[in-house]
Structure formats: structure tokens, C-alpha cells
């Protein structure tokens, strides 16, 4: 009776092998050498580079030795499931697995021992992938038909969506929320592609973060359809102007260049009304032109000649490289050349209002009155300074009066 043998042998019969897989030394009663022991099998798996969620992949399980008779079982960790084989096997066989959730799956081959424990005889791991969507750059909107301003670096009116982890197959894209704000490269709210990239264009602006939703159904070649998690995006846009204060200064009358190249003097005034340009979601907008438009210009001072002759109202535009710009309100005249005569800023400032008009501000293009409107105000020209009053900014959701001035 050996120390490891729980069963005694009948006298004269030798001994019985009681290991369930017969891993017992073979005794030769007439031999002069010890017994031999059969080794357990080993299993090697061919490589699975990856498997998509909802899709299957095959690995070849190679069993050594080829004449193995010991049953082999398979198990796999939760990101995947075993499709076939459904039971044990003893020889080399293909193994089909299916992706369930994103993660790393480990496929393990084991054999059972007499005490109920298991011995691992082979394993392999592979990633289970849910394809993801990425966006090339932030989307912006500057008004219908307005292109991305030259030098603008915060985004663009178009972007590309790329499916990471997607290969050959068909890609069924659709806009399920915010279809009035976004379009695919075909100008529609849906498109079918055979590549993993699609171009999108803004057609309006977001009023809240992630209010546009894109859905993708991907069918790999030879596989079944996968519905990817919804992809949400935001379309930013010029929104409002933030006052940075006003500075008044006296200017000399130097002819036509009095206001375009102002020199310090007493021939009139220049008022710098400064603003910062902000987006819907709080970004400081740089390198997007600012332009203005005027309406309802009205002379207030009796017989004034500023509006028609001295300093007519002429709309302008600003390059806006830093996100801050100034509206230059300037009037200058030679002695006895104006009605009333413009003055350098007085202390206190004059209350003599000469003329006023409705002023609208737009961002995104240099064309006057085009782009995204961000403000309406009344521009007032007093005898010694200029002001903006009755400011409405932002203009979204506002009922704008035809004339901003009282």
C-alpha cells in the first residue's frame, strides 16, 4: 500500500490504479525498473486580434498530444461568451466566441482532477471592442451661408465623424435629435456609407449643450448589425457682446483723416465703446469679423448738419483678432464748420444730443448686416461724446423693437 493510494490491493493481485485519468505508475512485476506516468494535455489557441460587441470570432484550439483522451473543458470571462463547442473535447477543434461587452476576455482550457479541482492546460486573451465615434473639431455656426472665418481656430462649420474600431461593412447614420441644426455631407439627416468617416455641417446653433444627437448602426462585413451608443454634440455660435467700458478723447480737425487717423486736439471728439465678443457657451471669439448696420437715423438738434454732411453714418467692420473691439464714434470739424460745433469732451459731459440711430452688431463676416446678430442698441452722438444705450444683447428670444432709440 503506497502512501498516496487510499485503496489496498488484494493479495496476490498486485495493485489497482484508482486515479480517474490513470495517471498511475505502471508496475511490471518481473521488471527491474520503476513505472511510467502519462502527462496531462496542453492546449494552444490561435490569436484573436479583437472581436466586436455582438459579433463572433474563431480561434483554433490545438491539443497536444494528438492522441489525447482526457476531456478538456472551456470557460471564458464576462466580456465574451463561448458559442461552440458546448461541451468537452479531447482533440484539436475550432472555438467560436462572441463579444458581449467592451473589455478584455480570457478563454481558459482546463481538465478535472480526482479531488474535484481543475488544472489549467491553456489560455488566451483578446479585446472585445465596442466601436466608438470621434469628432475632428468643434462645430460652429456663423449664419446661413456664412463660411468659417479665415484664421478662426476655435472650430469650423464642418467636421468629420470617425468610427474607431470599425472596418469594412455598412454604416447607417442618422440625426435623431437636432436635425434642424445639423446635416450630413449629402445635405440630409441620414446617410449610408461604406467607409468609417462621414462629414457633418452646421445649419443652425445649439441652445443647450449636447442638444444634437447622431445615431449609427454599423453592420460589419459578414456580421450582424450593431447599434452604437448615441453620439451627442454641440454647435457653438456668436452670442453676445460684453461691455468693456467707454473712453472719450479730444481730436484735432485734420480734414478727411480726422477720425481715421485721430490726433489729439480740440476740433471734436472720439469715443471708444469697447466690447468683448462671446459665444453661446462662453468662449471668447477671436479672428471672427464684427460688422455693423444702421437704421432709423434721426436728427435731434435743430438744423444739425452732422448726419448729412459733416460726419455721415457709415457702417464699418472690424477684424477682431483678440476678441475685443471698439466702436469708434467720432466727429470733428473746422472752426464754425458744424451745426452744432463739435467739442472735445467736457467735464461734465454735454447733454446736447445731436443725432441718434439704431445700431445692429453681427459676427462672422465683414458684409454689413450679415452673420450672427449679437446686439441691438441706440447709438447717440452728443456734442462732445458718443454713447450706446438701450442695449439688447443677446438677441436670441428677444422681440427687437424696430427702433432701438426712444
C-alpha positions as CSV (number, residue, x, y, z in Angstrom):
1,X,0.0,0.0,0.0
2,X,1.6,3.3,-1.1
3,X,1.3,6.5,0.9
4,X,-0.8,8.1,-1.8
5,X,-3.0,5.1,-2.5
6,X,-6.2,5.1,-0.5
7,X,-7.2,1.7,-1.6
8,X,-5.4,-1.6,-0.6
9,X,-4.8,-4.3,-3.1
10,X,-6.0,-7.9,-2.9
11,X,-3.1,-10.1,-2.0
12,X,-1.6,-11.8,-5.0
13,X,-3.3,-9.5,-7.5
14,X,-0.8,-6.6,-7.4
15,X,-2.5,-3.1,-7.2
16,X,-5.3,-1.2,-8.7
17,X,-4.9,2.2,-10.4
18,X,-7.5,4.5,-8.7
19,X,-6.7,7.8,-10.5
20,X,-9.7,8.7,-12.7
21,X,-7.3,9.6,-15.6
22,X,-5.0,6.6,-14.9
23,X,-2.0,8.8,-14.0
24,X,-0.5,5.9,-12.1
25,X,2.9,4.3,-12.5
26,X,2.7,1.0,-14.4
27,X,4.1,-1.8,-12.3
28,X,5.9,-4.6,-14.0
29,X,6.2,-7.5,-11.5
30,X,9.1,-9.1,-13.3
31,X,10.8,-5.9,-14.3
32,X,13.8,-4.4,-12.6
33,X,12.9,-0.6,-13.2
34,X,10.2,1.8,-11.9
35,X,6.9,2.7,-13.6
36,X,6.0,5.5,-16.0
37,X,3.4,8.4,-15.8
38,X,1.3,9.9,-18.7
39,X,1.5,13.7,-18.8
40,X,-1.7,16.0,-19.0
41,X,-2.5,17.5,-22.4
42,X,-1.8,21.1,-23.4
43,X,-4.0,23.5,-25.4
44,X,-2.7,26.4,-27.5
45,X,-5.0,28.9,-29.2
46,X,-4.6,30.9,-32.4
47,X,-4.6,34.6,-32.0
48,X,-7.8,36.7,-31.9
49,X,-6.8,40.3,-32.6
50,X,-10.2,41.6,-31.4
51,X,-13.9,40.9,-31.6
52,X,-16.7,43.5,-31.8
53,X,-19.5,43.6,-29.3
54,X,-22.3,41.4,-30.8
55,X,-20.0,39.7,-33.3
56,X,-18.2,36.4,-33.3
57,X,-14.6,35.3,-33.9
58,X,-12.9,31.9,-34.2
59,X,-9.7,30.6,-32.6
60,X,-8.3,27.2,-33.3
61,X,-7.6,25.2,-30.1
62,X,-4.7,22.8,-30.8
63,X,-4.4,19.9,-28.4
64,X,-1.2,18.1,-27.7
65,X,-0.6,15.2,-27.7
66,X,-2.7,14.4,-30.7
67,X,-3.9,11.1,-29.2
68,X,-5.2,12.7,-26.0
69,X,-8.2,11.1,-24.4
70,X,-8.7,13.3,-21.4
71,X,-11.8,15.5,-21.6
72,X,-11.0,19.3,-21.9
73,X,-13.4,22.0,-20.7
74,X,-13.5,25.7,-21.8
75,X,-14.5,28.7,-19.8
76,X,-14.4,32.5,-20.6
77,X,-14.6,35.7,-18.7
78,X,-17.6,38.0,-18.9
79,X,-16.8,40.3,-21.8
80,X,-17.4,37.4,-24.1
81,X,-19.2,34.0,-24.4
82,X,-18.4,30.6,-26.0
83,X,-20.7,29.7,-28.9
84,X,-19.0,26.4,-29.7
85,X,-18.0,23.8,-28.6
86,X,-20.8,23.5,-26.0
87,X,-19.2,20.5,-24.1
88,X,-15.8,18.9,-23.6
89,X,-13.4,17.9,-26.3
90,X,-10.3,15.8,-26.5
91,X,-8.7,16.7,-29.8
92,X,-8.0,20.0,-31.7
93,X,-11.1,21.9,-32.5
94,X,-12.2,25.4,-33.6
95,X,-13.7,27.6,-30.8
96,X,-16.2,30.3,-31.7
97,X,-16.6,33.2,-29.2
98,X,-19.0,36.2,-29.2
99,X,-18.3,39.7,-27.8
100,X,-20.8,40.8,-25.1
101,X,-19.4,44.0,-23.6
102,X,-16.3,46.1,-24.1
103,X,-13.3,44.7,-22.2
104,X,-10.7,42.0,-22.2
105,X,-11.9,38.4,-22.3
106,X,-9.8,35.4,-21.3
107,X,-10.5,32.0,-22.7
108,X,-9.3,29.1,-20.5
109,X,-8.9,25.4,-21.1
110,X,-8.9,23.0,-18.0
111,X,-9.0,19.4,-17.1
112,X,-10.6,18.0,-13.9
113,X,-8.7,16.3,-11.1
114,X,-9.8,13.4,-8.9
115,X,-10.3,15.8,-6.0
116,X,-12.7,18.0,-8.0
117,X,-10.1,20.7,-8.6
118,X,-9.2,21.8,-12.1
119,X,-5.9,22.2,-13.8
120,X,-5.4,24.9,-16.5
121,X,-3.8,23.5,-19.6
122,X,-4.0,26.6,-21.9
123,X,-5.4,30.1,-22.2
124,X,-5.6,33.2,-24.4
125,X,-6.9,36.7,-24.0
126,X,-8.3,39.2,-26.5
127,X,-10.0,42.6,-26.5
128,X,-13.8,42.9,-27.0
129,X,-14.4,46.3,-28.7
130,X,-17.5,48.5,-29.0
131,X,-16.7,50.9,-31.9
132,X,-16.6,54.5,-30.8
133,X,-17.3,57.8,-32.6
134,X,-14.9,60.7,-32.5
135,X,-15.3,64.2,-33.8
136,X,-12.5,66.0,-35.6
137,X,-13.1,69.5,-34.3
138,X,-15.8,71.6,-32.6
139,X,-18.7,72.7,-34.8
140,X,-19.7,76.4,-35.1
141,X,-22.4,78.4,-36.9
142,X,-22.0,81.9,-38.2
143,X,-25.2,82.4,-40.0
144,X,-26.9,80.8,-43.0
145,X,-24.4,80.6,-45.9
146,X,-21.5,82.1,-43.9
147,X,-18.3,80.1,-44.1
148,X,-15.7,79.6,-41.3
149,X,-13.8,82.9,-41.0
150,X,-10.2,82.9,-42.2
151,X,-7.9,82.4,-39.3
152,X,-10.6,81.2,-36.9
153,X,-9.1,78.5,-34.7
154,X,-11.9,77.5,-32.3
155,X,-13.6,75.2,-34.7
156,X,-15.4,75.2,-38.1
157,X,-18.8,75.0,-39.7
158,X,-17.9,71.4,-40.7
159,X,-16.3,68.4,-39.1
160,X,-15.8,64.7,-39.6
161,X,-17.1,61.8,-37.5
162,X,-14.9,58.7,-37.5
163,X,-15.8,55.3,-36.3
164,X,-12.9,53.9,-34.3
165,X,-12.8,50.1,-34.4
166,X,-15.0,49.9,-37.4
167,X,-13.8,48.1,-40.5
168,X,-15.4,47.1,-43.8
169,X,-19.2,47.0,-43.8
170,X,-22.0,49.4,-44.0
171,X,-22.6,52.5,-41.8
172,X,-26.2,53.8,-41.4
173,X,-26.0,57.3,-40.0
174,X,-29.0,59.3,-38.8
175,X,-29.6,62.5,-36.8
176,X,-32.2,61.7,-34.2
177,X,-32.3,65.0,-32.4
178,X,-31.5,68.5,-33.7
179,X,-31.9,67.7,-37.4
180,X,-32.7,71.4,-38.0
181,X,-29.2,72.3,-36.7
182,X,-27.0,69.6,-38.5
183,X,-26.8,67.9,-41.8
184,X,-24.6,65.2,-43.3
185,X,-22.4,65.7,-46.4
186,X,-25.4,64.8,-48.6
187,X,-27.5,67.7,-47.1
188,X,-29.8,65.2,-45.3
189,X,-30.5,63.9,-41.8
190,X,-29.5,60.4,-42.8
191,X,-26.8,58.8,-45.0
192,X,-25.4,55.3,-45.7
193,X,-21.7,54.9,-46.1
194,X,-19.3,52.0,-46.8
195,X,-16.4,53.8,-45.1
196,X,-16.0,54.7,-41.4
197,X,-15.9,58.5,-41.9
198,X,-18.7,61.0,-42.6
199,X,-18.7,64.8,-42.9
200,X,-21.2,66.9,-41.0
201,X,-22.2,70.6,-41.4
202,X,-23.9,73.0,-39.1
203,X,-27.1,74.6,-40.2
204,X,-28.0,76.4,-37.0
205,X,-26.8,76.7,-33.5
206,X,-27.2,74.9,-30.2
207,X,-29.3,76.4,-27.4
208,X,-28.1,73.9,-24.8
209,X,-25.1,71.7,-24.5
210,X,-25.2,68.4,-26.5
211,X,-28.6,69.1,-28.0
212,X,-27.8,67.4,-31.3
213,X,-27.7,63.5,-31.4
214,X,-26.3,61.3,-34.1
215,X,-27.1,57.6,-34.2
216,X,-25.0,54.9,-36.0
217,X,-26.0,51.4,-37.0
218,X,-22.9,49.5,-38.2
219,X,-23.1,46.2,-40.0
220,X,-19.6,44.5,-40.3
221,X,-19.0,42.5,-43.5
222,X,-20.3,39.0,-42.8
223,X,-21.6,40.1,-39.3
224,X,-24.8,41.3,-37.7
225,X,-25.8,44.9,-37.1
226,X,-24.5,46.8,-34.1
227,X,-26.2,49.9,-32.8
228,X,-23.6,52.2,-31.3
229,X,-24.3,54.4,-28.2
230,X,-25.8,57.7,-29.2
231,X,-23.2,60.4,-30.0
232,X,-24.1,63.9,-28.8
233,X,-22.6,67.1,-30.0
234,X,-22.9,70.9,-29.5
235,X,-22.8,73.7,-32.1
236,X,-21.4,76.9,-30.7
237,X,-22.1,80.3,-32.2
238,X,-21.5,84.1,-31.6
239,X,-23.9,85.1,-28.9
240,X,-23.4,88.4,-27.2
241,X,-21.2,91.4,-26.5
242,X,-19.8,92.1,-23.1
243,X,-19.1,95.8,-22.4
244,X,-15.5,96.7,-21.6
245,X,-16.3,100.4,-20.9
246,X,-16.0,103.6,-22.9
247,X,-13.2,106.1,-23.3
248,X,-13.6,109.7,-24.7
249,X,-10.8,111.8,-26.1
250,X,-10.5,115.1,-28.0
251,X,-9.3,115.1,-31.6
252,X,-7.9,117.8,-33.9
253,X,-9.5,118.6,-37.2
254,X,-7.1,117.4,-39.9
255,X,-9.5,117.0,-42.8
256,X,-10.7,113.6,-44.0
257,X,-8.2,111.8,-41.8
258,X,-9.6,113.4,-38.6
259,X,-11.3,110.3,-37.5
260,X,-9.4,107.6,-39.4
261,X,-6.0,108.8,-38.0
262,X,-7.1,110.8,-35.0
263,X,-4.6,113.3,-33.5
264,X,-5.1,114.9,-30.1
265,X,-6.8,118.3,-30.3
266,X,-10.0,120.3,-29.7
267,X,-11.6,120.1,-33.1
268,X,-14.1,117.4,-31.9
269,X,-14.2,114.1,-30.1
270,X,-13.7,110.4,-30.5
271,X,-15.4,107.9,-28.2
272,X,-14.2,104.3,-28.0
273,X,-17.0,102.0,-26.9
274,X,-15.3,98.7,-26.2
275,X,-16.8,95.1,-26.2
276,X,-15.7,91.6,-25.9
277,X,-17.2,89.0,-28.2
278,X,-18.6,85.9,-26.5
279,X,-20.1,82.6,-27.8
280,X,-23.2,80.8,-26.6
281,X,-21.1,78.6,-24.3
282,X,-18.8,81.4,-23.0
283,X,-15.8,81.2,-25.4
284,X,-14.1,84.5,-26.2
285,X,-14.4,84.7,-30.0
286,X,-11.2,85.7,-31.8
287,X,-10.5,86.1,-35.5
288,X,-14.1,86.3,-36.5
289,X,-15.0,89.7,-38.1
290,X,-17.5,92.0,-36.5
291,X,-19.7,94.3,-38.6
292,X,-22.5,96.8,-38.0
293,X,-25.6,98.1,-39.7
294,X,-27.6,101.3,-39.1
295,X,-31.3,102.2,-39.4
296,X,-33.7,104.9,-38.2
297,X,-31.0,107.6,-38.1
298,X,-32.8,110.7,-36.7
299,X,-31.5,114.3,-36.3
300,X,-32.4,115.7,-32.8
301,X,-30.6,119.0,-32.8
302,X,-32.4,121.7,-34.8
303,X,-30.8,122.3,-38.2
304,X,-27.8,119.9,-37.4
305,X,-25.6,119.1,-40.3
306,X,-23.7,116.1,-38.8
307,X,-25.9,113.3,-40.3
308,X,-25.9,114.6,-43.9
309,X,-22.6,116.5,-44.4
310,X,-20.1,116.7,-41.5
311,X,-19.9,113.1,-40.3
312,X,-22.5,110.9,-42.0
313,X,-23.3,107.5,-40.5
314,X,-21.2,104.9,-42.3
315,X,-21.2,101.2,-41.3
316,X,-17.8,99.5,-40.7
317,X,-16.3,96.1,-39.9
318,X,-13.5,95.0,-37.5
319,X,-11.1,92.1,-37.9
320,X,-11.4,91.2,-34.2
321,X,-8.0,89.4,-33.8
322,X,-8.1,89.4,-29.9
323,X,-11.8,89.1,-29.2
324,X,-12.1,92.7,-28.1
325,X,-13.0,95.6,-30.4
326,X,-14.1,99.2,-30.1
327,X,-16.8,101.1,-31.9
328,X,-15.2,104.5,-32.8
329,X,-17.8,107.3,-32.6
330,X,-16.0,110.4,-34.0
331,X,-17.0,113.8,-35.1
332,X,-14.5,116.7,-36.0
333,X,-14.9,120.0,-37.8
334,X,-13.0,123.1,-38.6
335,X,-13.9,126.2,-36.6
336,X,-17.5,127.2,-37.3
337,X,-17.8,124.2,-39.5
338,X,-20.5,122.3,-37.7
339,X,-24.1,122.8,-36.6
340,X,-23.6,122.4,-33.7
341,X,-19.9,122.8,-33.5
342,X,-18.4,119.5,-32.2
343,X,-16.4,119.9,-29.0
344,X,-13.6,118.0,-27.2
345,X,-15.1,116.1,-24.2
346,X,-16.2,118.5,-21.5
347,X,-16.4,117.9,-17.8
348,X,-19.2,117.2,-17.1
349,X,-20.1,115.8,-20.5
350,X,-22.5,117.8,-22.7
351,X,-26.2,116.8,-22.7
352,X,-26.8,118.3,-26.1
353,X,-27.9,115.3,-28.2
354,X,-27.3,116.0,-32.0
355,X,-28.5,112.7,-33.6
356,X,-29.1,109.0,-32.9
357,X,-29.9,105.8,-34.7
358,X,-30.5,102.1,-34.3
359,X,-27.2,100.1,-34.5
360,X,-27.1,96.3,-35.0
361,X,-24.0,94.2,-34.5
362,X,-23.1,90.9,-36.3
363,X,-20.2,88.4,-36.0
364,X,-18.7,86.1,-38.6
365,X,-18.3,88.1,-41.8
366,X,-17.3,91.6,-43.0
367,X,-20.5,92.1,-45.0
368,X,-22.6,94.7,-43.3
369,X,-25.7,93.3,-41.7
370,X,-24.7,89.7,-42.2
371,X,-23.6,86.9,-39.9
372,X,-24.9,86.1,-36.4
373,X,-26.5,89.1,-34.8
374,X,-25.3,89.6,-31.2
375,X,-26.6,93.1,-30.2
376,X,-29.0,95.9,-31.0
377,X,-28.5,99.3,-29.4
378,X,-29.2,103.0,-29.8
379,X,-26.1,105.0,-30.8
380,X,-26.2,108.6,-29.6
381,X,-23.9,111.4,-30.7
382,X,-23.8,114.3,-28.3
383,X,-21.9,117.5,-28.9
384,X,-18.8,116.2,-27.1
385,X,-19.0,112.4,-26.9
386,X,-20.9,109.3,-28.1
387,X,-22.7,106.5,-26.3
388,X,-24.5,103.2,-26.7
389,X,-27.8,103.0,-24.8
390,X,-30.9,100.7,-24.8
391,X,-28.7,97.7,-25.4
392,X,-30.2,94.3,-26.2
393,X,-27.6,91.5,-26.1
394,X,-28.0,88.7,-26.7
395,X,-30.8,89.0,-29.1
396,X,-32.0,85.4,-29.0
397,X,-35.6,85.0,-27.8
398,X,-35.9,88.8,-27.8
399,X,-38.6,90.8,-29.6
400,X,-36.4,93.5,-31.1
401,X,-38.0,96.9,-31.5
402,X,-37.8,98.4,-35.0
403,X,-36.1,101.4,-33.5
404,X,-33.8,100.9,-30.5
405,X,-33.8,104.6,-29.7
406,X,-36.5,106.2,-27.6
